[in-house]
């Protein structure tokens, strides 16, 4: 009798232990490897995205579907080889269940083959070259694509009666995307682009290019340069008197980046930009987001990178919720497709076919508010814009 009771007790203990295994596995942390340029020339991108990702976790809790969410932040300093090495380490050594971040196109592209091999959900929160999501079926984007925004700027310019526009873009992936999109979209509306000028990405001197613009006497110049270079471009545009000559300055919203806009001074007042996010976006959700971001970041104003990071974390949370905590990479990516929510930037969704974000594009003017600060003020909305490079629109 004693032996039978002992065996029964042992069987019960084993049964209880086995029954507990799924619960133990389910309780394992869900790790997100956030790879960002935290040092070097693109450190502001990393600072904004990291702050936004941490804010999302702080506001929504660090547990989803029974899984504790852990953020592992790694600095790639904007160097693609470093990005690739860090991604490999995060996948193999740290056993992350998702990768995210990617401040520049080459960084996202360097990681894409690893994402495919490891079946690793990879959320691009910043890089904007259209083809990134085509590099791996595991890449999903919450930032924007350059053609998505540029196409609407070109359409607006044509509708405003502009017929001749010169383009000036930085000579790298997103800049070339912007140039090609503007030429195609403006041309489709009957406009002409007499010159397409490409500026070196490193240490650009805009003077000779602005002289060519002045010589051409177009209705406007369309510019795409990284946000840090936008201030110098607008300063030289005004110094050369192009604003007084009747040439309008049109640009991707990165040139009037919210993070550094106040330091640009009155030169920024000449810009008309198209973009998907402004810290001045008029919604209760955005006002709440901006205030929370400032409170958490010693007054730092969120920019479009912050919006991409915040929404990237939302997408990861929503997908994990939909899979009931299952961190299988393929299941998570499938759960991300078609997700729709109200972002600080307005309504957004993930295109199930392309895994790119669908969102509003806003035309904006820089204005000085009553408090003396500069803001991008939206005056026209193009709703639910897809990436035209993939949608054929």
C-alpha positions as CSV (number, residue, x, y, z in Angstrom):
1,X,0.0,0.0,0.0
2,X,2.8,2.4,0.9
3,X,4.6,1.6,-2.4
4,X,1.4,2.2,-4.4
5,X,0.9,5.5,-2.7
6,X,4.5,6.5,-3.3
7,X,4.2,5.6,-7.0
8,X,0.9,7.5,-7.2
9,X,2.5,10.5,-5.6
10,X,5.4,10.4,-8.0
11,X,3.1,10.1,-11.0
12,X,1.1,13.1,-9.8
13,X,4.3,15.1,-9.3
14,X,5.5,14.3,-12.8
15,X,2.1,15.0,-14.3
16,X,2.0,18.4,-12.5
17,X,5.5,19.2,-13.7
18,X,4.6,18.3,-17.3
19,X,1.4,20.3,-17.1
20,X,3.4,23.3,-16.0
21,X,5.9,23.2,-19.0
22,X,3.7,25.2,-21.4
23,X,3.1,27.8,-18.8
24,X,6.8,28.1,-18.1
25,X,7.6,28.4,-21.8
26,X,4.9,30.9,-22.3
27,X,6.3,33.0,-19.4
28,X,9.7,33.4,-21.1
29,X,10.5,37.0,-21.9
30,X,9.9,38.3,-25.4
31,X,13.1,40.1,-26.4
32,X,13.2,42.9,-28.9
33,X,16.6,43.8,-30.3
34,X,16.6,47.5,-31.1
35,X,19.5,48.4,-33.4
36,X,20.0,52.2,-33.7
37,X,22.7,54.8,-34.4
38,X,23.2,56.0,-30.9
39,X,26.5,57.7,-31.7
40,X,28.0,59.3,-34.8
41,X,26.3,61.7,-37.2
42,X,22.9,60.1,-37.0
43,X,22.7,59.8,-33.2
44,X,19.6,62.0,-33.1
45,X,17.7,59.3,-35.0
46,X,18.7,56.7,-32.4
47,X,17.9,59.1,-29.5
48,X,14.4,59.7,-30.8
49,X,13.5,56.1,-31.6
50,X,14.9,54.7,-28.3
51,X,12.9,57.4,-26.3
52,X,9.7,56.6,-28.2
53,X,10.1,52.8,-27.8
54,X,10.7,53.1,-24.1
55,X,7.8,55.6,-23.8
56,X,5.5,53.1,-25.4
57,X,6.5,50.4,-22.9
58,X,6.2,52.8,-20.0
59,X,2.7,53.8,-21.0
60,X,1.3,50.3,-22.0
61,X,3.1,48.1,-19.6
62,X,5.9,45.6,-20.2
63,X,3.8,42.5,-20.5
64,X,1.8,41.3,-23.5
65,X,-0.2,38.0,-23.7
66,X,1.6,36.7,-20.6
67,X,5.1,37.6,-22.0
68,X,7.3,40.2,-20.4
69,X,8.8,42.5,-23.1
70,X,12.5,43.2,-22.8
71,X,14.2,45.8,-25.0
72,X,17.9,45.2,-25.9
73,X,19.3,48.5,-27.4
74,X,22.5,48.2,-29.5
75,X,24.5,51.0,-31.1
76,X,25.6,50.5,-34.7
77,X,26.8,54.1,-35.1
78,X,25.3,54.1,-38.6
79,X,27.7,51.5,-40.0
80,X,26.1,48.7,-42.0
81,X,28.8,46.1,-41.1
82,X,28.2,46.8,-37.4
83,X,24.4,46.5,-37.9
84,X,24.9,43.1,-39.5
85,X,27.2,41.9,-36.7
86,X,24.8,43.1,-33.9
87,X,21.8,41.5,-35.6
88,X,23.7,38.2,-35.8
89,X,24.6,38.4,-32.1
90,X,21.1,39.3,-31.0
91,X,19.6,36.4,-33.0
92,X,22.2,33.7,-32.0
93,X,23.5,34.8,-28.6
94,X,20.7,36.8,-27.1
95,X,17.8,34.8,-28.6
96,X,15.6,37.8,-29.5
97,X,12.2,37.2,-31.0
98,X,12.2,40.4,-33.0
99,X,14.6,43.0,-34.5
100,X,13.7,46.7,-34.8
101,X,15.1,50.1,-35.5
102,X,17.3,50.7,-38.5
103,X,18.1,54.4,-38.9
104,X,19.3,54.3,-42.5
105,X,18.6,52.2,-45.7
106,X,22.0,50.4,-45.8
107,X,21.6,49.3,-42.2
108,X,18.2,47.7,-42.9
109,X,19.4,46.1,-46.1
110,X,22.4,44.6,-44.3
111,X,20.1,42.8,-41.9
112,X,17.5,41.6,-44.4
113,X,19.3,38.3,-45.4
114,X,19.7,37.4,-41.7
115,X,16.0,38.1,-41.1
116,X,15.1,35.7,-43.8
117,X,17.3,32.9,-42.7
118,X,16.3,33.2,-39.0
119,X,12.6,33.9,-39.9
120,X,13.0,36.9,-37.7
121,X,10.3,39.7,-37.6
122,X,12.2,42.9,-38.4
123,X,10.4,46.2,-37.9
124,X,11.9,49.1,-39.8
125,X,11.2,52.3,-37.8
126,X,13.2,54.9,-39.8
127,X,14.7,53.8,-43.2
128,X,12.6,55.0,-46.1
129,X,13.9,53.5,-49.4
130,X,10.9,51.8,-51.0
131,X,12.6,48.5,-51.8
132,X,13.5,47.6,-48.2
133,X,10.4,45.5,-47.6
134,X,11.2,43.5,-50.8
135,X,14.6,42.5,-49.4
136,X,13.0,40.0,-47.0
137,X,9.5,38.6,-46.3
138,X,10.1,39.2,-42.6
139,X,10.6,43.0,-42.9
140,X,7.6,45.2,-41.9
141,X,7.8,49.0,-41.9
142,X,6.3,51.6,-39.6
143,X,8.2,54.7,-40.8
144,X,7.3,55.8,-44.4
145,X,8.6,55.5,-47.9
146,X,10.1,58.3,-49.8
147,X,7.8,57.8,-52.9
148,X,4.8,57.7,-50.6
149,X,5.4,61.3,-49.6
150,X,7.1,62.7,-52.7
151,X,4.3,61.7,-55.0
152,X,1.8,63.8,-53.1
153,X,4.2,66.8,-53.0
154,X,4.5,66.6,-56.8
155,X,0.7,66.3,-57.3
156,X,0.1,69.3,-55.1
157,X,2.7,71.4,-57.0
158,X,1.0,70.6,-60.3
159,X,-2.4,71.4,-58.8
160,X,-1.1,74.8,-57.7
161,X,-0.2,75.7,-61.3
162,X,3.6,75.0,-61.1
163,X,4.9,73.8,-64.5
164,X,8.7,73.8,-64.1
165,X,10.5,72.4,-61.0
166,X,14.2,71.6,-60.5
167,X,15.0,68.7,-58.1
168,X,18.0,68.7,-55.7
169,X,18.5,65.5,-53.8
170,X,21.2,63.8,-51.8
171,X,23.0,61.1,-53.8
172,X,21.9,57.9,-52.0
173,X,18.9,55.5,-51.9
174,X,16.1,57.7,-50.5
175,X,17.3,60.8,-52.4
176,X,17.3,58.9,-55.7
177,X,13.8,57.4,-54.8
178,X,12.6,61.0,-54.2
179,X,14.1,62.3,-57.5
180,X,12.6,59.5,-59.6
181,X,9.2,59.7,-57.9
182,X,9.0,63.5,-58.3
183,X,9.9,63.4,-62.0
184,X,7.4,60.7,-62.7
185,X,4.5,62.1,-60.6
186,X,5.0,65.7,-61.7
187,X,5.4,64.6,-65.3
188,X,2.1,62.6,-65.1
189,X,0.4,65.9,-64.3
190,X,1.9,67.8,-67.2
191,X,4.9,69.3,-65.3
192,X,8.5,69.5,-66.5
193,X,11.7,68.9,-64.6
194,X,14.4,70.7,-66.6
195,X,17.3,69.6,-64.3
196,X,17.8,66.8,-61.7
197,X,20.7,67.6,-59.4
198,X,22.4,65.2,-57.1
199,X,24.4,66.4,-54.1
200,X,27.1,64.3,-52.3
201,X,25.7,62.9,-49.1
202,X,28.9,63.7,-47.0
203,X,29.8,67.3,-46.5
204,X,27.5,68.8,-49.1
205,X,28.1,72.3,-50.5
206,X,24.8,73.5,-51.9
207,X,26.1,76.7,-53.4
208,X,26.8,75.5,-57.0
209,X,23.6,73.6,-57.1
210,X,21.5,76.6,-55.9
211,X,23.3,78.7,-58.6
212,X,22.0,76.2,-61.3
213,X,18.5,76.6,-59.8
214,X,18.8,80.4,-60.0
215,X,20.0,80.2,-63.6
216,X,17.1,77.9,-64.6
217,X,14.4,80.2,-63.0
218,X,11.9,77.4,-62.3
219,X,8.6,77.8,-60.4
220,X,10.0,75.8,-57.6
221,X,12.9,73.6,-56.4
222,X,12.1,70.3,-54.8
223,X,14.7,69.1,-52.2
224,X,15.4,65.9,-50.4
225,X,18.4,65.9,-48.0
226,X,18.8,64.2,-44.6
227,X,17.3,66.3,-41.8
228,X,20.5,67.7,-40.5
229,X,21.4,69.2,-43.9
230,X,18.0,70.8,-44.3
231,X,18.9,73.9,-42.2
232,X,22.0,74.7,-44.4
233,X,20.1,74.3,-47.6
234,X,17.3,76.7,-46.5
235,X,19.9,79.2,-45.2
236,X,21.8,79.3,-48.5
237,X,18.5,79.4,-50.4
238,X,17.5,82.6,-48.6
239,X,21.0,84.1,-48.6
240,X,21.0,83.8,-52.4
241,X,17.7,85.6,-52.6
242,X,15.9,82.7,-54.3
243,X,12.9,83.1,-52.0
244,X,12.6,86.8,-53.2
245,X,12.9,85.8,-56.9
246,X,9.7,83.8,-56.8
247,X,11.2,80.3,-56.6
248,X,9.2,78.3,-54.1
249,X,11.0,75.8,-51.9
250,X,9.3,72.4,-51.7
251,X,10.7,69.5,-49.8
252,X,10.3,66.2,-48.0
253,X,9.5,66.9,-44.3
254,X,12.9,65.8,-43.2
255,X,14.3,69.2,-44.1
256,X,12.2,70.8,-41.3
257,X,12.7,68.0,-38.8
258,X,10.7,68.8,-35.6
259,X,13.6,67.8,-33.4
260,X,15.8,70.6,-34.8
261,X,13.3,73.0,-36.3
262,X,13.6,75.6,-33.6
263,X,17.3,76.0,-34.3
264,X,16.8,76.8,-38.0
265,X,15.5,80.3,-37.5
266,X,13.4,82.3,-40.0
267,X,15.1,80.6,-43.0
268,X,12.8,77.7,-42.4
269,X,9.7,79.8,-42.9
270,X,10.2,79.6,-46.7
271,X,9.6,75.8,-46.8
272,X,6.5,74.0,-47.9
273,X,6.9,70.3,-47.1
274,X,5.0,67.1,-47.4
275,X,5.2,64.5,-44.6
276,X,3.4,61.9,-42.6
277,X,4.0,63.4,-39.1
278,X,4.2,66.8,-37.4
279,X,4.5,67.5,-33.7
280,X,1.8,70.0,-34.3
281,X,-0.6,67.4,-35.8
282,X,-4.0,68.5,-34.5
283,X,-5.4,65.5,-32.6
284,X,-6.0,64.7,-29.0
285,X,-3.9,61.6,-29.3
286,X,-0.9,63.5,-30.7
287,X,-1.1,66.2,-28.1
288,X,-1.1,63.5,-25.5
289,X,1.9,61.8,-27.1
290,X,3.9,65.0,-27.5
291,X,3.4,66.0,-23.9
292,X,4.3,62.5,-22.6
293,X,7.4,62.5,-24.8
294,X,8.5,65.9,-23.6
295,X,7.9,64.9,-20.0
296,X,9.9,61.7,-20.3
297,X,12.7,63.3,-22.4
298,X,13.5,66.6,-20.6
299,X,11.5,68.7,-23.0
300,X,12.6,67.0,-26.2
301,X,10.1,67.4,-29.0
302,X,9.2,64.2,-30.9
303,X,9.9,64.0,-34.6
304,X,9.0,61.5,-37.4
305,X,11.6,59.1,-36.1
306,X,9.8,59.0,-32.7
307,X,6.5,58.3,-34.5
308,X,8.1,55.4,-36.3
309,X,9.5,54.0,-33.1
310,X,6.3,54.4,-31.1
311,X,4.2,52.8,-33.8
312,X,6.8,50.0,-34.3
313,X,6.3,49.0,-30.6
314,X,2.6,49.2,-31.0
315,X,2.8,46.8,-34.0
316,X,4.9,44.3,-32.1
317,X,2.5,44.4,-29.1
318,X,-0.5,44.0,-31.3
319,X,1.0,41.1,-33.2
320,X,2.0,39.3,-30.0
321,X,-1.5,39.8,-28.6
322,X,-3.0,38.4,-31.8
323,X,-0.8,35.2,-31.6
324,X,-1.7,34.9,-27.9
325,X,2.0,35.1,-26.9
326,X,3.3,32.8,-29.6
327,X,6.7,34.2,-30.8
328,X,7.0,32.1,-33.9
329,X,8.5,34.5,-36.5
330,X,6.2,33.6,-39.4
331,X,3.1,33.8,-37.2
332,X,4.1,37.2,-35.9
333,X,4.7,38.6,-39.4
334,X,1.3,37.2,-40.5
335,X,-0.3,38.9,-37.4
336,X,1.3,42.2,-38.3
337,X,-0.2,42.2,-41.8
338,X,-3.4,44.2,-42.0
339,X,-3.1,45.7,-38.5
340,X,-4.8,49.1,-38.3
341,X,-4.7,51.7,-35.4
342,X,-4.9,55.4,-34.6
343,X,-1.3,56.7,-34.4
344,X,-0.1,60.1,-33.1
345,X,0.2,60.9,-36.9
346,X,-3.4,59.8,-37.7
347,X,-4.9,56.6,-38.9
348,X,-2.4,54.0,-40.1
349,X,-2.4,50.4,-41.3
350,X,0.0,47.7,-42.6
351,X,-0.6,46.8,-46.2
352,X,-0.9,43.0,-46.1
353,X,0.6,42.6,-49.6
354,X,3.7,44.8,-49.2
355,X,4.1,45.0,-45.4
356,X,4.5,48.7,-45.8
357,X,2.6,51.3,-43.8
358,X,-0.4,53.0,-45.3
359,X,-1.0,56.5,-43.9
360,X,-2.0,60.1,-44.4
361,X,0.4,62.5,-46.1
362,X,0.1,66.2,-45.1
363,X,1.2,69.4,-46.8
364,X,2.7,71.8,-44.2
365,X,4.0,75.3,-43.8
366,X,6.5,76.3,-41.2
367,X,4.9,78.9,-38.9
368,X,6.0,80.7,-35.7
369,X,3.6,80.1,-32.8
370,X,2.5,82.5,-30.1
371,X,5.2,81.0,-27.8
372,X,7.9,81.9,-30.4
373,X,8.6,78.3,-31.4
374,X,8.5,77.0,-35.0
375,X,6.1,74.3,-36.0
376,X,5.1,72.4,-39.2
377,X,1.5,73.4,-39.6
378,X,-0.6,71.0,-41.8
379,X,-2.9,72.6,-44.3
380,X,-3.9,69.8,-46.7
381,X,-4.4,66.0,-46.2
382,X,-4.0,63.1,-48.7
383,X,-5.7,60.2,-47.0
384,X,-4.5,56.5,-46.8
385,X,-1.6,56.8,-49.1
386,X,0.2,53.6,-50.2
387,X,3.7,53.4,-51.5
388,X,3.2,54.2,-55.2
389,X,6.4,52.3,-56.1
390,X,4.6,49.1,-55.2
391,X,0.9,49.9,-55.5
392,X,1.1,51.2,-59.1
393,X,-1.0,54.2,-58.1
